[in-house]
Amino acid sequence: MTTRVLTAAMLLASAAPVVAQQQQARAISASDKRQGAAANPQLVAQFGGAYTGPQAGYVERVGKRVAVQSGLSNATGDFTVTTLNSPVENAFAIPGGYVYVTRQLLALMNSEAELASVLGHEVGHVAARHSQWRQTRSTIGSILAAGAGLLTGSSLATQLVGSGAQLYTLKYGRDQEYQADALGVRYITAAGYDPYAAANMLGALGASTALAARAAGSDANAVPTWASTHPNSADRVRRAEQLAAATGRPEASPPQDTAFLKMLDGLRYDDDPAQGVVEGQSFRHPALRVRFAAPAGYRIANGDDAVTVVGSGGQAQFQTASGSDPATALAARFRALGVTADGETQAGSANGLSYAYRTVRAAANGRAVDATVVAYRFPAAIYTFTLVTPAGSGIGPFQPLLASVAPLSAADAAAIRGKVIRVVTVGSGDTVDTLAARMAYPDLRRERFLTLNGLDGSAPLRAGTLVKLVVAG
């Protein structure tokens, strides 16, 4: 979560399917350039800003090399390729020559050809005209699909968790995915890359999605990922292999791409401390100097302008607030929600902080719900929680959350380091288990290590090769 309030739109794929192999890509038009240029700053901000590590230049070079194969433009200067500072595995492209990949997805890759395949696939969606500009609100505030189920997609839920937190996203159907796969393989082959890398990357994404689901203990739908907007399946992997074979290039076992792996060394992984970090049930933000914990059984999702906590008893959203006192913040938040703020303002305290809150009854899709705004007075700012609970519940399910809110000391803030990728050479005595033990996680270390490196746990490691580790940064 950053300290700025953002607005953006949602891109939905709604164009009718086309036969990609026979579709002549339309050159980037002046209209596309204008719309892309207008959308780009908001989109980049919504995904944590542009990542400025040394890997960004590498991604830009590969992205432009692939994009010019699309027929959208023969000039690399017509494309803007951005690495996003996001802990979500995602990639996309929008009309106007804008191509994006998150640093989290970059970390999953093990070769330049795999990077090229992802970027080529996304450009393929644009070249095949799958993307149609349309502006709408996100009913889940860009971070939590699961929360919408509580309020059955109501308009009130849209106001409560969607205000000031909209998202650009691309959601594609199966036929469109197949078309973009075919175009992506064509592009990377023309650019001189191994066409079989596309199938390898799809397999890696499938493994990562399965691991995320296991780690979350559910369907891993807490954050929007590449898999949630790009339907994936074993069938797509097989089709990608067939597309690669159709190029006439024989399948081989290329040598390890050591240059690519070395380039990844030092890449930020998972949450950027500057945006706050989620660790299990706790959230800490060193810049805002705040910490809190979700109740048992609830999940935390860190978005760009809000942090959402969701469980069976309701949904809470943490945000920074304008104004110099809790009463002003309460009134402003209810106005933003479009909810009449009748009712008594109550007071409370937690860990030396005073707070004020008010609960109002509202209708959501014919159902009665309680909407509560809680405003905390911190030494230098006002922070709010917006709670949505079943009618009659009030703050009940979230009392442990509200009681956990506390200032973060300077020492604790300075100790938040986050995680980075480290690329190490396998030694003669190293095994999967000895290397996995160095992963900066309390659980699933072996599984995370294997997935990150695209390894089969039954195969021995070879001394002298490179592997990626996630360590404290």
VOPAGU-2260 file (C-alpha; in pm, 1 decimal, decimal comma):
REM VOPAGU-2260
SITE   aa  ch    i         X         Y         Z
SITE  MET   A    0       0,0       0,0       0,0
SITE  THR   A    1     141,5     335,9     -99,6
SITE  THR   A    2      42,2     665,1      55,2
SITE  ARG   A    3    -120,2     811,4    -254,7
SITE  VAL   A    4    -482,5     777,2    -364,1
SITE  LEU   A    5    -517,6     647,9    -718,3
SITE  THR   A    6    -786,6     619,5    -977,6
SITE  ALA   A    7    -770,0     400,6   -1284,2
SITE  ALA   A    8   -1003,5     220,0   -1519,9
SITE  MET   A    9   -1061,1    -140,3   -1603,5
SITE  LEU   A   10    -974,1    -284,1   -1940,6
SITE  LEU   A   11   -1198,5    -570,8   -2039,7
SITE  ALA   A   12   -1146,4    -798,3   -2335,4
SITE  SER   A   13   -1473,0    -805,5   -2525,4
SITE  ALA   A   14   -1380,2    -822,7   -2891,4
SITE  ALA   A   15   -1510,6   -1118,0   -3092,6
SITE  PRO   A   16   -1257,2   -1396,5   -3156,7
SITE  VAL   A   17   -1051,3   -1376,5   -3471,2
SITE  VAL   A   18    -823,8   -1623,5   -3642,4
SITE  ALA   A   19    -494,4   -1488,7   -3517,6
SITE  GLN   A   20    -278,3   -1661,5   -3774,6
SITE  GLN   A   21    -468,5   -1491,2   -4054,0
SITE  GLN   A   22    -522,0   -1158,6   -3880,9
SITE  GLN   A   23    -311,3    -871,2   -4005,3
SITE  ALA   A   24    -217,4    -661,0   -3706,5
SITE  ARG   A   25    -337,3    -304,7   -3731,2
SITE  ALA   A   26     -59,6     -49,9   -3697,5
SITE  ILE   A   27     -58,0     159,6   -3384,0
SITE  SER   A   28    -297,0     443,6   -3455,8
SITE  ALA   A   29    -286,7     798,3   -3327,5
SITE  SER   A   30    -596,6     718,2   -3122,3
SITE  ASP   A   31    -429,1     414,4   -2968,9
SITE  LYS   A   32    -124,9     623,2   -2880,0
SITE  ARG   A   33    -338,8     890,1   -2712,1
SITE  GLN   A   34    -539,0     639,2   -2509,5
SITE  GLY   A   35    -232,7     439,1   -2413,4
SITE  ALA   A   36     -41,1     749,5   -2309,4
SITE  ALA   A   37    -334,2     863,8   -2096,2
SITE  ALA   A   38    -376,9     524,7   -1930,5
SITE  ASN   A   39     -12,4     440,6   -1875,1
SITE  PRO   A   40      64,4     664,4   -1574,6
SITE  GLN   A   41    -242,5     547,2   -1384,1
SITE  LEU   A   42    -181,7     185,0   -1468,6
SITE  VAL   A   43     182,3     198,0   -1362,3
SITE  ALA   A   44      83,6     366,0   -1036,1
SITE  GLN   A   45    -186,8     108,2    -971,4
SITE  PHE   A   46      72,9    -168,5    -990,0
SITE  GLY   A   47     317,9     -16,5    -745,5
SITE  GLY   A   48     503,4     210,9    -987,2
SITE  ALA   A   49     781,6     129,3   -1229,0
SITE  TYR   A   50    1051,9     -97,6   -1092,0
SITE  THR   A   51    1383,9      81,5   -1115,8
SITE  GLY   A   52    1623,8    -204,3   -1051,5
SITE  PRO   A   53    1889,3    -295,6   -1310,2
SITE  GLN   A   54    1662,4    -568,3   -1448,3
SITE  ALA   A   55    1424,2    -310,9   -1598,2
SITE  GLY   A   56    1656,0    -224,5   -1887,3
SITE  TYR   A   57    1699,6    -590,8   -1972,8
SITE  VAL   A   58    1322,5    -645,2   -1985,0
SITE  GLU   A   59    1279,8    -335,7   -2201,9
SITE  ARG   A   60    1531,4    -460,2   -2455,8
SITE  VAL   A   61    1370,3    -803,8   -2484,3
SITE  GLY   A   62    1018,9    -662,0   -2496,1
SITE  LYS   A   63    1096,2    -428,8   -2783,8
SITE  ARG   A   64    1280,7    -700,9   -2974,3
SITE  VAL   A   65     969,2    -917,7   -2960,5
SITE  ALA   A   66     708,5    -644,6   -3003,0
SITE  VAL   A   67     840,5    -527,4   -3340,2
SITE  GLN   A   68     761,7    -875,6   -3478,0
SITE  SER   A   69     389,6    -808,7   -3427,4
SITE  GLY   A   70     333,1    -579,0   -3723,6
SITE  LEU   A   71     202,9    -307,7   -3492,4
SITE  SER   A   72     517,2    -105,7   -3565,0
SITE  ASN   A   73     863,2    -167,3   -3707,4
SITE  ALA   A   74    1017,4      94,3   -3478,6
SITE  THR   A   75    1125,5     -12,8   -3130,8
SITE  GLY   A   76    1075,4     345,6   -3018,2
SITE  ASP   A   77     699,8     303,8   -3063,4
SITE  PHE   A   78     688,7      58,8   -2771,8
SITE  THR   A   79     710,9     135,1   -2401,4
SITE  VAL   A   80     809,3    -172,3   -2199,6
SITE  THR   A   81     777,9    -138,1   -1822,9
SITE  THR   A   82     872,2    -364,4   -1534,6
SITE  LEU   A   83     620,1    -306,5   -1255,6
SITE  ASN   A   84     708,4    -299,1    -886,3
SITE  SER   A   85     437,3    -547,9    -797,7
SITE  PRO   A   86     446,2    -867,7    -587,1
SITE  VAL   A   87     180,2   -1019,6    -813,2
SITE  GLU   A   88     267,3   -1250,3   -1102,3
SITE  ASN   A   89     120,1   -1065,2   -1398,0
SITE  ALA   A   90     190,0    -936,5   -1748,0
SITE  PHE   A   91     -20,9    -748,1   -2000,2
SITE  ALA   A   92     -12,2    -506,8   -2292,0
SITE  ILE   A   93    -250,0    -230,9   -2396,9
SITE  PRO   A   94    -308,2     -55,7   -2729,4
SITE  GLY   A   95     -65,7     222,4   -2802,3
SITE  GLY   A   96     250,2      13,2   -2770,6
SITE  TYR   A   97     256,1     -33,5   -2392,3
SITE  VAL   A   98     382,4    -365,7   -2258,3
SITE  TYR   A   99     414,0    -462,6   -1891,0
SITE  VAL   A  100     553,4    -741,1   -1674,6
SITE  THR   A  101     574,1    -749,4   -1295,5
SITE  ARG   A  102     899,2    -819,0   -1114,8
SITE  GLN   A  103     731,4   -1111,1    -937,7
SITE  LEU   A  104     659,0   -1285,0   -1266,8
SITE  LEU   A  105    1007,3   -1201,8   -1393,7
SITE  ALA   A  106    1152,4   -1388,8   -1095,5
SITE  LEU   A  107     968,5   -1706,7   -1197,9
SITE  MET   A  108    1143,3   -1716,3   -1535,3
SITE  ASN   A  109    1460,3   -1911,6   -1600,2
SITE  SER   A  110    1563,3   -1787,3   -1945,3
SITE  GLU   A  111    1541,3   -1488,1   -2173,0
SITE  ALA   A  112    1331,3   -1698,6   -2410,3
SITE  GLU   A  113    1068,7   -1748,6   -2137,9
SITE  LEU   A  114    1057,4   -1373,2   -2079,7
SITE  ALA   A  115    1017,3   -1320,2   -2454,2
SITE  SER   A  116     733,0   -1572,5   -2466,3
SITE  VAL   A  117     532,3   -1392,0   -2198,4
SITE  LEU   A  118     579,0   -1049,8   -2357,1
SITE  GLY   A  119     506,5   -1188,4   -2704,5
SITE  HIS   A  120     185,3   -1348,4   -2582,7
SITE  GLU   A  121      63,2   -1019,2   -2436,3
SITE  VAL   A  122     148,2    -822,5   -2750,3
SITE  GLY   A  123     -41,1   -1091,2   -2940,0
SITE  HIS   A  124    -359,2   -1001,9   -2754,4
SITE  VAL   A  125    -325,2    -642,0   -2871,0
SITE  ALA   A  126    -230,7    -735,8   -3228,0
SITE  ALA   A  127    -534,7    -966,4   -3250,3
SITE  ARG   A  128    -753,9    -681,2   -3121,8
SITE  HIS   A  129    -876,6    -866,6   -2818,5
SITE  SER   A  130    -863,7    -554,9   -2604,5
SITE  GLN   A  131   -1140,5    -299,3   -2616,9
SITE  TRP   A  132   -1121,0      13,3   -2406,5
SITE  ARG   A  133   -1402,4      36,4   -2156,9
SITE  GLN   A  134   -1418,5     212,5   -1822,7
SITE  THR   A  135   -1594,1      57,9   -1527,0
SITE  ARG   A  136   -1552,8      28,3   -1153,6
SITE  SER   A  137   -1384,0    -265,1    -989,6
SITE  THR   A  138   -1624,6    -410,9    -734,9
SITE  ILE   A  139   -1336,3    -558,2    -540,4
SITE  GLY   A  140   -1103,7    -261,8    -512,7
SITE  SER   A  141    -841,9    -428,1    -732,6
SITE  ILE   A  142    -733,4    -673,3    -469,1
SITE  LEU   A  143    -986,1    -924,9    -344,8
SITE  ALA   A  144   -1233,0   -1122,8    -553,0
SITE  ALA   A  145   -1333,1   -1331,5    -252,4
SITE  GLY   A  146   -1477,2   -1031,6     -70,5
SITE  ALA   A  147   -1739,9    -969,3    -335,3
SITE  GLY   A  148   -1913,7   -1294,8    -241,6
SITE  LEU   A  149   -2002,4   -1163,0     102,3
SITE  LEU   A  150   -2217,6    -887,4     -39,8
SITE  THR   A  151   -2330,1   -1070,5    -354,8
SITE  GLY   A  152   -2174,7    -812,9    -583,4
SITE  SER   A  153   -2387,1    -531,3    -447,1
SITE  SER   A  154   -2356,6    -169,4    -546,4
SITE  LEU   A  155   -2280,7     -82,8    -185,9
SITE  ALA   A  156   -1988,7    -321,6    -191,2
SITE  THR   A  157   -1870,2    -143,7    -502,9
SITE  GLN   A  158   -1878,3     188,4    -321,3
SITE  LEU   A  159   -1722,0      56,4      -3,2
SITE  VAL   A  160   -1428,6    -131,7    -147,1
SITE  GLY   A  161   -1403,5      10,2    -494,7
SITE  SER   A  162   -1381,0     381,8    -434,6
SITE  GLY   A  163   -1041,0     518,3    -521,4
SITE  ALA   A  164    -910,6     172,9    -605,9
SITE  GLN   A  165    -991,0      79,7    -961,4
SITE  LEU   A  166    -779,9    -146,6   -1176,5
SITE  TYR   A  167    -673,5    -205,3   -1529,6
SITE  THR   A  168    -704,8    -571,7   -1605,4
SITE  LEU   A  169    -742,7    -791,7   -1908,5
SITE  LYS   A  170    -952,0   -1105,9   -1888,3
SITE  TYR   A  171    -947,8   -1340,1   -2183,3
SITE  GLY   A  172   -1143,1   -1640,4   -2300,4
SITE  ARG   A  173   -1000,4   -1971,9   -2413,6
SITE  ASP   A  174   -1010,4   -1894,6   -2784,7
SITE  GLN   A  175    -837,0   -1562,2   -2733,2
SITE  GLU   A  176    -569,2   -1730,9   -2525,0
SITE  TYR   A  177    -506,1   -1983,7   -2802,1
SITE  GLN   A  178    -479,4   -1703,2   -3055,5
SITE  ALA   A  179    -234,9   -1505,7   -2844,2
SITE  ASP   A  180     -35,0   -1823,4   -2782,8
SITE  ALA   A  181      -2,8   -1877,6   -3157,4
SITE  LEU   A  182     101,7   -1519,9   -3221,7
SITE  GLY   A  183     343,7   -1521,1   -2931,2
SITE  VAL   A  184     519,5   -1833,3   -3060,2
SITE  ARG   A  185     539,3   -1675,3   -3405,4
SITE  TYR   A  186     690,6   -1355,4   -3265,1
SITE  ILE   A  187     955,6   -1518,3   -3048,1
SITE  THR   A  188    1058,4   -1754,8   -3326,5
SITE  ALA   A  189    1099,9   -1460,7   -3564,5
SITE  ALA   A  190    1302,3   -1281,6   -3296,2
SITE  GLY   A  191    1539,3   -1576,3   -3272,8
SITE  TYR   A  192    1418,6   -1735,1   -2949,1
SITE  ASP   A  193    1341,6   -2099,7   -2872,4
SITE  PRO   A  194     969,9   -2147,2   -2954,1
SITE  TYR   A  195     940,8   -2425,3   -2694,1
SITE  ALA   A  196     998,5   -2166,1   -2420,4
SITE  ALA   A  197     629,4   -2071,0   -2438,3
SITE  ALA   A  198     519,4   -2418,5   -2327,6
SITE  ASN   A  199     784,8   -2421,4   -2055,8
SITE  MET   A  200     660,8   -2087,7   -1924,0
SITE  LEU   A  201     297,8   -2199,0   -1922,3
SITE  GLY   A  202     400,3   -2503,5   -1722,5
SITE  ALA   A  203     590,4   -2287,4   -1475,8
SITE  LEU   A  204     290,2   -2058,2   -1432,9
SITE  GLY   A  205      66,2   -2357,1   -1367,2
SITE  ALA   A  206     303,6   -2487,0   -1101,0
SITE  SER   A  207     326,4   -2144,8    -938,7
SITE  THR   A  208     -51,8   -2105,9    -932,8
SITE  ALA   A  209     -91,9   -2446,7    -770,0
SITE  LEU   A  210     170,5   -2359,3    -508,7
SITE  ALA   A  211       0,5   -2028,3    -432,9
SITE  ALA   A  212    -327,2   -2212,0    -378,2
SITE  ARG   A  213    -158,0   -2455,9    -143,5
SITE  ALA   A  214      17,1   -2180,3      48,4
SITE  ALA   A  215    -309,6   -1988,5      88,3
SITE  GLY   A  216    -504,3   -2300,6     178,7
SITE  SER   A  217    -772,3   -2208,7     -73,3
SITE  ASP   A  218    -817,1   -2118,0    -436,5
SITE  ALA   A  219    -542,3   -1854,9    -421,9
SITE  ASN   A  220    -777,4   -1577,1    -529,7
SITE  ALA   A  221    -658,1   -1314,4    -285,6
SITE  VAL   A  222    -483,3   -1112,3    -554,7
SITE  PRO   A  223    -521,2   -1074,1    -929,5
SITE  THR   A  224    -258,3   -1288,2   -1100,4
SITE  TRP   A  225    -166,1   -1380,3   -1453,6
SITE  ALA   A  226    -355,1   -1705,2   -1404,9
SITE  SER   A  227    -674,2   -1531,4   -1293,3
SITE  THR   A  228    -690,8   -1316,5   -1606,4
SITE  HIS   A  229    -541,1   -1573,5   -1845,7
SITE  PRO   A  230    -714,5   -1911,7   -1814,6
SITE  ASN   A  231    -445,3   -2177,2   -1798,8
SITE  SER   A  232    -462,3   -2551,8   -1843,4
SITE  ALA   A  233    -258,3   -2857,0   -1932,6
SITE  ASP   A  234    -423,6   -2840,9   -2274,3
SITE  ARG   A  235    -269,9   -2499,4   -2336,6
SITE  VAL   A  236      73,3   -2638,3   -2258,7
SITE  ARG   A  237      22,4   -2922,1   -2508,5
SITE  ARG   A  238    -102,4   -2681,8   -2773,1
SITE  ALA   A  239     197,1   -2454,8   -2715,4
SITE  GLU   A  240     427,1   -2752,4   -2769,8
SITE  GLN   A  241     247,3   -2828,6   -3097,0
SITE  LEU   A  242     283,2   -2467,6   -3206,5
SITE  ALA   A  243     655,2   -2483,4   -3137,1
SITE  ALA   A  244     690,6   -2809,8   -3329,5
SITE  ALA   A  245     506,9   -2653,8   -3623,6
SITE  THR   A  246     786,4   -2398,2   -3659,7
SITE  GLY   A  247    1010,0   -2681,5   -3779,4
SITE  ARG   A  248    1265,7   -2627,9   -3506,5
SITE  PRO   A  249    1354,1   -2948,5   -3320,8
SITE  GLU   A  250    1297,8   -2960,9   -2948,3
SITE  ALA   A  251    1624,5   -2965,9   -2759,9
SITE  SER   A  252    1757,7   -2914,3   -2410,5
SITE  PRO   A  253    1923,6   -2574,8   -2429,9
SITE  PRO   A  254    2208,7   -2496,3   -2190,1
SITE  GLN   A  255    2121,9   -2306,8   -1877,3
SITE  ASP   A  256    2075,0   -1936,9   -1950,7
SITE  THR   A  257    2332,4   -1820,3   -1699,8
SITE  ALA   A  258    2336,1   -1462,1   -1827,6
SITE  PHE   A  259    1962,8   -1431,7   -1764,4
SITE  LEU   A  260    1982,2   -1587,4   -1419,3
SITE  LYS   A  261    2271,3   -1365,0   -1313,8
SITE  MET   A  262    2068,7   -1065,9   -1429,8
SITE  LEU   A  263    1797,3   -1160,4   -1177,4
SITE  ASP   A  264    2033,7   -1141,4    -880,0
SITE  GLY   A  265    1914,5    -873,8    -635,4
SITE  LEU   A  266    1561,2    -851,2    -778,5
SITE  ARG   A  267    1304,1    -747,5    -518,3
SITE  TYR   A  268    1062,8   -1032,6    -435,8
SITE  ASP   A  269     721,8   -1039,6    -266,1
SITE  ASP   A  270     619,8    -717,5     -89,8
SITE  ASP   A  271     827,1    -404,0    -127,0
SITE  PRO   A  272     881,0    -269,7     226,7
SITE  ALA   A  273     807,0      79,6      96,2
SITE  GLN   A  274     450,0     -39,8      32,7
SITE  GLY   A  275     408,8    -240,3     352,1
SITE  VAL   A  276     455,4    -612,2     411,1
SITE  VAL   A  277     216,4    -895,2     487,6
SITE  GLU   A  278     352,5   -1178,9     698,9
SITE  GLY   A  279      92,9   -1437,3     790,0
SITE  GLN   A  280    -180,3   -1258,9     985,0
SITE  SER   A  281      14,4    -936,0    1035,4
SITE  PHE   A  282      61,6    -620,4     828,3
SITE  ARG   A  283     338,0    -365,8     888,9
SITE  HIS   A  284     408,2     -46,3     699,6
SITE  PRO   A  285     741,8     119,9     782,1
SITE  ALA   A  286     662,2     451,5     611,5
SITE  LEU   A  287     315,4     487,9     764,5
SITE  ARG   A  288     454,0     351,8    1095,7
SITE  VAL   A  289     150,7     131,4    1156,3
SITE  ARG   A  290      94,0    -236,5    1228,0
SITE  PHE   A  291    -214,7    -454,1    1275,8
SITE  ALA   A  292    -318,4    -819,1    1266,5
SITE  ALA   A  293    -608,9    -992,9    1096,9
SITE  PRO   A  294    -836,9   -1211,0    1309,8
SITE  ALA   A  295    -776,7   -1586,7    1296,5
SITE  GLY   A  296    -918,8   -1731,0     975,2
SITE  TYR   A  297    -909,2   -1397,7     790,4
SITE  ARG   A  298    -676,9   -1308,9     504,0
SITE  ILE   A  299    -486,1    -990,5     424,6
SITE  ALA   A  300    -429,5    -856,5      72,8
SITE  ASN   A  301    -203,5    -554,5      24,0
SITE  GLY   A  302    -319,4    -329,9    -258,7
SITE  ASP   A  303    -167,8     -13,0    -394,2
SITE  ASP   A  304    -397,0     228,9    -211,8
SITE  ALA   A  305    -559,7       6,7      48,8
SITE  VAL   A  306    -513,9    -309,2     254,1
SITE  THR   A  307    -810,8    -544,8     265,1
SITE  VAL   A  308    -889,9    -803,4     531,6
SITE  VAL   A  309   -1154,2   -1061,6     443,5
SITE  GLY   A  310   -1311,5   -1355,8     621,3
SITE  SER   A  311   -1642,0   -1526,9     677,3
SITE  GLY   A  312   -1767,9   -1248,0     903,7
SITE  GLY   A  313   -1704,9    -951,7     676,4
SITE  GLN   A  314   -1456,2    -731,8     499,1
SITE  ALA   A  315   -1235,9    -446,9     621,4
SITE  GLN   A  316   -1032,4    -196,3     423,6
SITE  PHE   A  317    -748,3      10,6     569,1
SITE  GLN   A  318    -660,9     345,6     408,0
SITE  THR   A  319    -493,1     673,4     479,6
SITE  ALA   A  320    -734,5     961,5     535,8
SITE  SER   A  321    -746,7    1334,0     476,5
SITE  GLY   A  322    -824,1    1571,0     758,0
SITE  SER   A  323    -665,4    1645,0    1093,0
SITE  ASP   A  324    -907,4    1470,1    1329,7
SITE  PRO   A  325   -1111,6    1145,6    1338,9
SITE  ALA   A  326   -1450,5    1319,9    1318,6
SITE  THR   A  327   -1358,0    1492,3     992,6
SITE  ALA   A  328   -1219,2    1167,7     854,1
SITE  LEU   A  329   -1540,1     979,2     940,0
SITE  ALA   A  330   -1758,6    1235,9     767,4
SITE  ALA   A  331   -1536,6    1245,7     458,1
SITE  ARG   A  332   -1530,1     867,4     425,7
SITE  PHE   A  333   -1906,7     830,5     451,2
SITE  ARG   A  334   -1950,7    1107,3     193,0
SITE  ALA   A  335   -1713,1     924,2     -41,9
SITE  LEU   A  336   -1921,4     609,8       3,0
SITE  GLY   A  337   -2243,6     792,8     -69,9
SITE  VAL   A  338   -2389,2     667,5     257,6
SITE  THR   A  339   -2589,5     886,5     497,0
SITE  ALA   A  340   -2386,5     897,0     815,2
SITE  ASP   A  341   -2668,5     897,2    1070,5
SITE  GLY   A  342   -2597,6     737,7    1403,6
SITE  GLU   A  343   -2392,0     794,6    1714,3
SITE  THR   A  344   -2016,4     834,7    1700,6
SITE  GLN   A  345   -1845,7     614,8    1955,1
SITE  ALA   A  346   -1494,7     626,0    2093,3
SITE  GLY   A  347   -1233,6     368,1    2178,1
SITE  SER   A  348    -862,6     320,8    2231,0
SITE  ALA   A  349    -600,9      62,4    2140,1
SITE  ASN   A  350    -230,3      51,2    2223,4
SITE  GLY   A  351    -221,0     415,8    2322,1
SITE  LEU   A  352    -418,2     531,8    2016,7
SITE  SER   A  353    -762,4     689,1    2029,8
SITE  TYR   A  354   -1018,0     615,5    1762,5
SITE  ALA   A  355   -1375,2     707,7    1672,4
SITE  TYR   A  356   -1624,2     496,2    1482,4
SITE  ARG   A  357   -1977,1     504,3    1353,4
SITE  THR   A  358   -2196,0     223,0    1220,4
SITE  VAL   A  359   -2485,9     278,0     981,0
SITE  ARG   A  360   -2738,2      37,5     833,7
SITE  ALA   A  361   -2740,7      18,4     454,0
SITE  ALA   A  362   -2907,4    -188,7     185,3
SITE  ALA   A  363   -2700,7    -404,8     -46,3
SITE  ASN   A  364   -2883,5    -589,2    -322,6
SITE  GLY   A  365   -3191,8    -609,0    -108,1
SITE  ARG   A  366   -2995,3    -723,1     196,2
SITE  ALA   A  367   -2929,7    -521,9     506,1
SITE  VAL   A  368   -2563,8    -477,1     602,4
SITE  ASP   A  369   -2371,8    -274,2     856,9
SITE  ALA   A  370   -2119,3     -24,1     724,9
SITE  THR   A  371   -1872,9     103,7     983,5
SITE  VAL   A  372   -1597,4     360,2     946,8
SITE  VAL   A  373   -1326,0     365,7    1212,7
SITE  ALA   A  374   -1078,7     655,9    1227,9
SITE  TYR   A  375    -753,7     634,6    1426,6
SITE  ARG   A  376    -552,8     934,0    1541,4
SITE  PHE   A  377    -182,9     863,7    1484,5
SITE  PRO   A  378      85,1    1116,9    1580,0
SITE  ALA   A  379     120,8    1248,4    1226,0
SITE  ALA   A  380    -184,7    1119,7    1038,1
SITE  ILE   A  381    -537,8     982,1    1048,1
SITE  TYR   A  382    -596,2     625,1     926,2
SITE  THR   A  383    -931,9     460,2     866,4
SITE  PHE   A  384   -1086,6     117,5     844,6
SITE  THR   A  385   -1407,3      69,0     646,7
SITE  LEU   A  386   -1593,2    -241,2     765,4
SITE  VAL   A  387   -1875,5    -427,4     591,5
SITE  THR   A  388   -2053,0    -688,2     803,3
SITE  PRO   A  389   -2392,4    -861,6     805,5
SITE  ALA   A  390   -2671,3    -651,6     956,4
SITE  GLY   A  391   -2656,0    -647,1    1333,4
SITE  SER   A  392   -2290,1    -744,2    1348,6
SITE  GLY   A  393   -2141,3    -396,8    1368,3
SITE  ILE   A  394   -1771,4    -414,4    1444,5
SITE  GLY   A  395   -1813,5    -751,6    1618,5
SITE  PRO   A  396   -1609,2    -977,5    1385,7
SITE  PHE   A  397   -1335,8    -715,6    1361,4
SITE  GLN   A  398   -1289,3    -629,2    1728,7
SITE  PRO   A  399    -956,2    -821,0    1739,4
SITE  LEU   A  400    -839,2    -632,5    1429,3
SITE  LEU   A  401    -927,6    -291,5    1572,7
SITE  ALA   A  402    -762,2    -379,9    1903,6
SITE  SER   A  403    -440,2    -481,7    1724,6
SITE  VAL   A  404    -377,6    -147,6    1553,6
SITE  ALA   A  405     -63,1       6,3    1695,2
SITE  PRO   A  406     219,8     244,1    1608,8
SITE  LEU   A  407     528,6      85,2    1458,9
SITE  SER   A  408     844,8     189,8    1636,8
SITE  ALA   A  409    1135,8     339,1    1446,5
SITE  ALA   A  410    1346,9      34,5    1529,0
SITE  ASP   A  411    1079,0    -207,9    1407,8
SITE  ALA   A  412    1027,6      -4,3    1092,0
SITE  ALA   A  413    1399,2      -5,6    1015,7
SITE  ALA   A  414    1412,2    -383,6    1066,5
SITE  ILE   A  415    1166,5    -453,2     782,7
SITE  ARG   A  416    1392,6    -562,3     499,7
SITE  GLY   A  417    1169,1    -751,7     260,6
SITE  LYS   A  418    1305,8   -1023,3      33,4
SITE  VAL   A  419    1524,4   -1042,0    -277,5
SITE  ILE   A  420    1634,7   -1302,5    -529,7
SITE  ARG   A  421    1988,2   -1432,7    -487,0
SITE  VAL   A  422    2145,2   -1644,0    -759,8
SITE  VAL   A  423    2395,1   -1895,8    -624,7
SITE  THR   A  424    2613,2   -2168,9    -770,8
SITE  VAL   A  425    2529,3   -2525,1    -670,6
SITE  GLY   A  426    2818,0   -2676,0    -476,2
SITE  SER   A  427    2928,3   -3039,0    -479,2
SITE  GLY   A  428    2758,5   -3108,6    -146,9
SITE  ASP   A  429    2437,7   -2914,1    -212,8
SITE  THR   A  430    2098,6   -3080,9    -242,6
SITE  VAL   A  431    1748,3   -2954,4    -302,4
SITE  ASP   A  432    1684,3   -2970,7      70,8
SITE  THR   A  433    2003,2   -2792,0     180,2
SITE  LEU   A  434    1942,3   -2508,0     -64,5
SITE  ALA   A  435    1567,9   -2490,1       6,1
SITE  ALA   A  436    1648,5   -2451,5     376,3
SITE  ARG   A  437    1794,1   -2109,9     289,7
SITE  MET   A  438    1462,4   -1981,3     151,1
SITE  ALA   A  439    1321,2   -1696,1     363,7
SITE  TYR   A  440     988,6   -1865,0     439,3
SITE  PRO   A  441     852,5   -2049,8     740,1
SITE  ASP   A  442     680,1   -2315,6     529,3
SITE  LEU   A  443     686,5   -2497,1     193,1
SITE  ARG   A  444    1053,7   -2412,3     142,4
SITE  ARG   A  445    1126,4   -2715,9     -72,9
SITE  GLU   A  446     818,3   -2659,9    -288,3
SITE  ARG   A  447     894,0   -2290,0    -330,0
SITE  PHE   A  448    1253,5   -2363,8    -428,9
SITE  LEU   A  449    1155,3   -2622,8    -689,2
SITE  THR   A  450     881,8   -2403,7    -839,7
SITE  LEU   A  451    1098,9   -2092,7    -853,9
SITE  ASN   A  452    1370,9   -2282,9   -1038,5
SITE  GLY   A  453    1148,2   -2498,0   -1257,7
SITE  LEU   A  454    1302,3   -2813,9   -1113,6
SITE  ASP   A  455    1184,8   -3171,4   -1076,0
SITE  GLY   A  456    1235,8   -3275,2    -717,4
SITE  SER   A  457    1333,0   -3627,3    -820,1
SITE  ALA   A  458    1628,4   -3511,8   -1031,5
SITE  PRO   A  459    1962,3   -3445,0    -858,6
SITE  LEU   A  460    2115,4   -3100,2    -875,0
SITE  ARG   A  461    2427,1   -3060,7   -1086,9
SITE  ALA   A  462    2725,1   -2888,5    -928,1
SITE  GLY   A  463    2826,6   -2569,9   -1105,1
SITE  THR   A  464    2476,9   -2478,3   -1222,9
SITE  LEU   A  465    2291,2   -2172,1   -1095,4
SITE  VAL   A  466    1977,8   -2165,2    -882,6
SITE  LYS   A  467    1759,8   -1888,8    -741,3
SITE  LEU   A  468    1692,3   -1840,7    -372,0
SITE  VAL   A  469    1456,3   -1599,1    -199,0
SITE  VAL   A  470    1641,7   -1449,3      97,6
SITE  ALA   A  471    1598,6   -1160,2     338,3
SITE  GLY   A  472    1691,3    -840,2     161,1
